[in-house]
């Protein structure tokens, strides 16, 4: 049975931390491959500072070039409405695949707010990517299967990168 990792998110923008954490999860949990799936229209996040979906997809594709265990899928970007993780997982399910969902600790702790979180928890095993090495608080979700990815947290975020780019641009033009 193939062990496939699913790494969803806005990736606004994708950065080195995403790749390092994904590689740590792939190695530790012996995943055959990790699919990066950028969200087209996020249901949980504000869209005010969001790069266009096609731009985020192209940036991920470029970041993954030459990395044979990583692939980018545009299935959520093609949707014309908000994408829900449960729908994406249902579309990727098959009898010969076990799905692992890579998720940052901050999002994992809010999992109970996700659309059909209990159903999602029956379909995947969550691989939690640590943030600032604090203790992980479990969300109130039934039949939750999860493991922590044992790697050092990487202190970088897409929000921080966008802030630095804005600061750089504003002060250099």
MOUR-V119054 format. One record per residue. N is the residue number from 1. RES is the residue in one small letter. OMEGA is omega as a letter, one per 30 degrees, with the letter a starting at -180 (NA if undefined). BURIAL is + if it has 9 or more other ideal C-beta (glycine too) atoms within 8 Angstrom, else -. D_CENTER is the distance of its C-alpha to the mean C-alpha in Angstrom with 1 decimal. Layout:
{{N,RES,OMEGA,BURIAL,D_CENTER} {N,RES,OMEGA,BURIAL,D_CENTER}}
This chain:
{{1,x,l,-,22.5} {2,x,l,-,19.4} {3,x,a,+,16.4} {4,x,l,+,13.3} {5,x,l,+,9.7} {6,x,l,+,7.1} {7,x,a,+,3.6} {8,x,l,+,3.1} {9,x,l,+,4.1} {10,x,a,+,7.6} {11,x,a,+,7.6} {12,x,g,+,11.1} {13,x,l,+,11.9} {14,x,l,+,9.9} {15,x,a,+,11.8} {16,x,a,-,13.3} {17,x,l,+,11.5} {18,x,a,+,8.1} {19,x,a,+,10.5} {20,x,a,+,12.6} {21,x,l,+,10.2} {22,x,l,+,9.0} {23,x,l,+,12.7} {24,x,l,+,13.8} {25,x,a,+,11.9} {26,x,a,+,13.4} {27,x,a,-,16.7} {28,x,a,+,17.1} {29,x,l,+,16.2} {30,x,l,-,17.8} {31,x,l,+,15.2} {32,x,a,-,16.8} {33,x,l,+,14.0} {34,x,l,+,10.2} {35,x,l,+,9.2} {36,x,a,+,6.8} {37,x,l,+,7.1} {38,x,a,+,7.7} {39,x,l,+,9.1} {40,x,l,+,12.9} {41,x,a,+,14.3} {42,x,l,+,12.1} {43,x,a,-,14.0} {44,x,a,-,13.2} {45,x,l,-,13.5} {46,x,a,-,16.6} {47,x,a,-,17.1} {48,x,a,-,19.7} {49,x,a,-,18.0} {50,x,l,+,15.6} {51,x,l,-,16.2} {52,x,a,-,17.2} {53,x,a,+,14.6} {54,x,l,-,16.6} {55,x,l,-,16.7} {56,x,l,+,13.0} {57,x,a,+,13.0} {58,x,l,-,16.0} {59,x,l,+,14.7} {60,x,a,+,11.8} {61,x,l,+,14.5} {62,x,a,-,16.8} {63,x,a,+,14.6} {64,x,a,+,14.2} {65,x,l,-,17.9} {66,x,l,-,19.8} {67,x,a,-,17.0} {68,x,a,-,18.2} {69,x,a,+,15.5} {70,x,l,+,12.6} {71,x,l,-,12.7} {72,x,l,+,11.3} {73,x,a,-,12.0} {74,x,a,-,13.3} {75,x,l,+,13.9} {76,x,l,+,12.4} {77,x,a,+,14.0} {78,x,a,-,17.3} {79,x,a,+,17.5} {80,x,a,-,19.9} {81,x,l,-,18.8} {82,x,a,-,15.8} {83,x,l,+,13.1} {84,x,a,+,12.6} {85,x,a,+,10.1} {86,x,a,+,13.4} {87,x,l,-,14.9} {88,x,a,+,12.4} {89,x,l,+,12.6} {90,x,a,-,16.4} {91,x,a,-,16.6} {92,x,a,+,15.2} {93,x,l,-,17.3} {94,x,a,-,20.4} {95,x,a,-,23.0} {96,x,a,-,22.4} {97,x,l,+,18.7} {98,x,a,-,17.0} {99,x,l,+,13.3} {100,x,a,+,11.1} {101,x,l,+,7.7} {102,x,a,+,5.8} {103,x,l,+,5.5} {104,x,a,+,7.3} {105,x,a,+,10.9} {106,x,l,-,11.6} {107,x,l,-,9.4} {108,x,a,+,10.7} {109,x,l,+,14.1} {110,x,a,+,14.0} {111,x,a,+,12.9} {112,x,l,-,16.5} {113,x,a,-,16.3} {114,x,l,+,13.9} {115,x,l,-,15.8} {116,x,a,-,17.4} {117,x,a,+,15.6} {118,x,l,+,18.5} {119,x,l,-,18.4} {120,x,a,+,14.7} {121,x,l,+,15.6} {122,x,a,-,18.3} {123,x,a,+,16.3} {124,x,l,+,13.6} {125,x,a,+,13.6} {126,x,l,+,10.9} {127,x,a,+,10.3} {128,x,l,+,10.2} {129,x,a,+,9.7} {130,x,l,+,12.8} {131,x,l,+,13.7} {132,x,l,-,17.3} {133,x,l,-,18.4} {134,x,a,-,19.5} {135,x,a,-,20.0} {136,x,l,+,17.2} {137,x,a,-,18.5} {138,x,l,-,18.1} {139,x,l,+,17.4} {140,x,a,-,20.2} {141,x,a,+,18.8} {142,x,l,-,21.2} {143,x,a,-,20.8} {144,x,l,+,17.7} {145,x,a,-,17.0} {146,x,l,+,14.9} {147,x,l,-,15.3} {148,x,l,-,14.6} {149,x,a,+,13.6} {150,x,l,-,16.8} {151,x,l,+,16.2} {152,x,l,-,17.4} {153,x,l,+,15.1} {154,x,a,-,14.7} {155,x,l,-,16.2} {156,x,l,-,14.6} {157,x,l,-,12.5} {158,x,l,+,12.1} {159,x,l,-,14.7} {160,x,l,-,17.0} {161,x,l,+,16.9} {162,x,l,+,17.7} {163,x,l,-,20.5} {164,x,l,-,21.9} {165,x,l,-,22.0} {166,x,l,-,23.8} {167,x,a,-,26.2} {168,x,a,-,26.9} {169,x,a,-,27.6} {170,x,a,-,29.7} {171,x,a,-,31.8} {172,x,l,-,32.4} {173,x,NA,-,33.6}}
